[in-house]
């Protein structure tokens, strides 16, 4: 028997928000998160009971993040207003703010592979299905991303930060 959708949100909401923040940044992460769960709510009744719910949600979040990134090029950027304060889930404004900025600076495939594997805990097989490609390519993208982070932001690893 499938869990109630409210329980799915409670179980996986923080992971999806961390993934959204890593892929689209702080400002648009809440919108991508909301769009992810709205789409998931509509599709949840048809989801097989044996499905990997976390991988399914990260796949939806990936698609919504791509939509947000595409939309960024088409919308005006407001100026003169203070930014809204996002929640503390994922702690992008915490002591490791520089690490979040370093993750944001990675090339898209590396950033997504690092986020999906190290933030969401997905296996490379699932990441390959989300990004398109092979598990080996997903593993390589994540490894390259972590290697770049270790060279561009070595202080975070000295403190024991993850990814």
C-alpha positions in Angstrom: 0.0 0.0 0.0 1.3 3.4 -1.0 2.0 6.1 1.7 -0.3 9.1 1.7 1.1 11.9 -0.4 1.5 14.1 2.6 3.9 11.5 4.1 5.9 11.4 0.8 6.3 15.2 1.0 7.4 15.0 4.7 9.9 12.1 3.9 11.4 13.6 0.7 10.7 17.4 0.8 14.1 18.4 2.3 16.0 16.3 -0.2 14.1 17.7 -3.1 14.7 21.2 -1.8 18.5 20.6 -1.5 18.6 19.3 -5.1 16.6 22.3 -6.4 18.9 24.7 -4.6 22.0 23.0 -6.0 20.7 23.1 -9.5 18.8 26.4 -9.8 20.1 28.4 -6.9 18.5 29.9 -3.8 16.2 32.3 -5.4 14.3 29.9 -7.6 14.6 26.8 -5.5 11.3 27.2 -3.7 9.4 27.6 -7.0 11.1 24.5 -8.4 10.3 22.6 -5.2 6.6 23.7 -5.4 6.3 22.8 -9.0 7.9 19.4 -8.4 5.4 18.5 -5.7 2.4 19.9 -7.7 3.4 17.7 -10.6 4.1 14.7 -8.3 0.6 15.1 -6.7 -1.1 14.8 -10.0 1.0 11.8 -11.1 1.2 10.0 -7.7 -2.0 7.9 -8.0 -0.5 6.2 -11.1 2.9 5.6 -9.6 3.5 1.8 -9.1 3.8 0.7 -5.5 7.3 -0.6 -5.9 8.6 2.6 -7.5 11.7 4.3 -6.0 9.8 7.4 -4.8 12.9 9.5 -4.1 14.4 8.9 -7.6 11.0 9.6 -9.1 10.8 12.9 -7.2 14.3 13.9 -8.2 13.5 13.2 -11.8 10.5 15.5 -11.6 12.7 18.1 -9.8 15.3 17.9 -12.6 12.7 18.6 -15.2 11.2 21.5 -13.2 14.7 22.9 -12.7 15.4 22.8 -16.4 12.1 24.7 -16.9 13.2 27.3 -14.4 16.6 27.7 -16.0 15.0 28.1 -19.4 12.6 30.6 -18.1 15.3 32.7 -16.5 16.5 33.8 -19.9 13.0 35.1 -20.8 12.0 37.1 -17.7 12.9 40.5 -16.5 15.1 40.7 -13.4 13.6 43.0 -10.7 16.0 45.4 -9.0 15.8 47.5 -5.9 13.9 45.0 -3.8 15.4 42.9 -1.0 15.5 39.2 -1.7 13.1 36.9 0.3 14.7 34.8 3.0 14.6 31.1 2.0 14.2 28.4 4.6 17.3 27.0 6.3 16.8 23.5 4.8 20.1 22.7 3.0 21.7 25.7 4.8 22.8 27.6 1.7 23.3 30.8 3.8 25.1 29.0 6.6 28.8 28.7 7.3 29.4 26.8 4.0 28.0 29.5 1.7 31.2 29.6 -0.3 30.8 25.8 -0.9 27.3 26.3 -2.2 28.6 29.1 -4.5 31.4 26.7 -5.7 28.7 24.0 -6.4 26.7 26.6 -8.3 29.8 27.4 -10.5 30.2 23.8 -11.7 29.2 23.0 -15.3 25.5 21.9 -15.4 26.0 18.2 -15.8 28.6 18.1 -13.0 26.4 20.2 -10.7 23.4 18.0 -11.3 25.3 14.8 -10.9 26.9 16.0 -7.6 23.5 17.2 -6.4 21.6 14.1 -7.3 24.3 11.7 -5.9 25.7 13.5 -2.9 22.7 15.6 -1.8 19.8 13.2 -2.8 21.8 10.0 -2.4 20.6 8.5 -5.8 22.6 5.7 -7.4 24.3 6.5 -10.7 21.9 4.3 -12.6 19.0 6.6 -11.6 21.1 9.7 -12.3 21.8 8.4 -15.8 18.1 8.0 -16.4 17.4 11.5 -15.2 20.3 13.2 -17.2 20.3 10.9 -20.1 23.4 8.8 -20.7 25.1 5.9 -18.9 25.7 5.3 -15.2 29.5 5.5 -16.0 29.0 9.0 -17.5 27.0 10.1 -14.5 29.7 8.7 -12.1 32.4 10.5 -14.2 30.4 13.8 -14.1 30.0 13.6 -10.3 33.7 12.6 -9.8 34.8 15.5 -12.0 32.5 17.9 -10.1 33.9 16.8 -6.7 37.5 17.0 -8.0 36.8 20.6 -9.2 35.3 21.4 -5.8 38.3 20.0 -4.0 40.7 22.2 -6.0 38.5 25.4 -6.1 37.3 25.1 -2.5 39.8 23.1 -0.5 38.9 24.7 2.9 35.5 23.1 2.9 37.1 19.6 2.7 39.5 20.5 5.5 36.4 21.2 7.7 34.8 17.9 6.6 32.0 19.4 4.4 30.2 17.2 1.9 29.7 16.7 -1.2 
